[in-house]
Amino acid sequence: MPKSTSPRSPRSPRTSASSASPARRLAAVGAVIALVVAVLAIGIAVGKAVEGDGGSGAPQAAASAQPKEDAAQQKMFDDLAERTSRRKDGDPLAVGRKDAPVVMVEYADYQCSFCGRFTRETQPELIKKYVDAGTLRIEFRNFTIRGADSERAARASWAAGQQGRFWQLHDELYAKNRHGDELAEDKLVDLARESGVRDIGKFRKDMNSAAAGRAVKRDQDEGYGLGVQSTPSFLVNGRPVSGAQPTGVFAQAIEDAAARAAKEKPAKDEAAGK
C-alpha cells in the first residue's frame, strides 16, 4: 500500500493529546489495536504450543488473563467505532438507519476486483438480511490506492451521490472489473447516465470540483490514519474484517456486534436518562 513520504516536523514533547490531529488520534488507536491483536495472537500460539507439549501451568495462566485482554481489545474496538462511524443524516454514501445498532464501514477502491466481488456477491445478502431489518448500516469510504483512475471514479461516485444516485453508480462500477481507460471521464459519464443521474452537466461539474477532492481525501486520510493496508477492509462496530470474506464471516461479525449492542443498550439508555 502506498505510504506517505511527506516529511513531518517533530512534535514538541509538551504537545498535549488534545491538540493532536484527528488523523494522528486515529493512527494511535489503530496502532494500539494492532498491538493488542498481536499480543493476543502470540498468547494463543504459545498456549497451543505448551498444551501440545503436555504442559498445564502456562495454558491455565493464559486462560485466566484472557478476560482482561478481551476487555482491553473490545474497548479499543468501541473507541474505533465511535471515531469512524459517522451516522450522518442524509449521507448519500450510506445505507441503513442512522441509529442501527451495528455500523459496517467499508474502505474500497473501484479498481479492486475483490471489492467488486463483495459488492456483487455479499453486500446484497447483507442488505436484505440486516439493513432492511434495521440491524445494520453500511458506510462506504473511497479509499483510493490505485492512482488517478481510481480517484476519478471515486469523485464520480461522490458526484452521483449529490443527485441521490451514489449506490446505483457504485453498483454499476463494480458490475464488472474496470481498469484504466474504462474509468475515463466520458466512460464515467456514460455509466452515470445508465445509473439514472439526470443532470449530467451538474455531474461533470461536481466530479471535477474541489468539494469532491476534499471528500475523497477525507476518506483516504481516515483509512491511512487507521493503518488500512488493503482493499476491501471493513470495520464492524470497530472490529476489523479484512478482505472479501465469505458471507458467513460478515454475518457472524454483524450478529455478534448486534448481540453485544443489545446487551449494553439498557445501561446506555439509563446513562442517557431514557
Secondary structure, DSSP 8 states (H G I E B T S, - for coil): ------------TT--GGGS-HHHHHHHHHHHHHHHHHHHHHHHHHHHHHHHTT--HHHHHHHHHHHHHHHHHHHHHHHHHHHH----TT-TTEES-TT-SEEEEEEE-TT-HHHHHIIIIIHHHHIIIIITTTSEEEEEEE---S-HHHHHHHHHHHHHHTTT-HHHHHHHHTSS---GGGGSHHHHHHHHHHTT---HHHHHHHHTSHHHHHHHHHHHHHHHHHT--SSSEEEETTEEEESS--HHHHHHHHHHHHHHHHHHHHHHHHHTT-
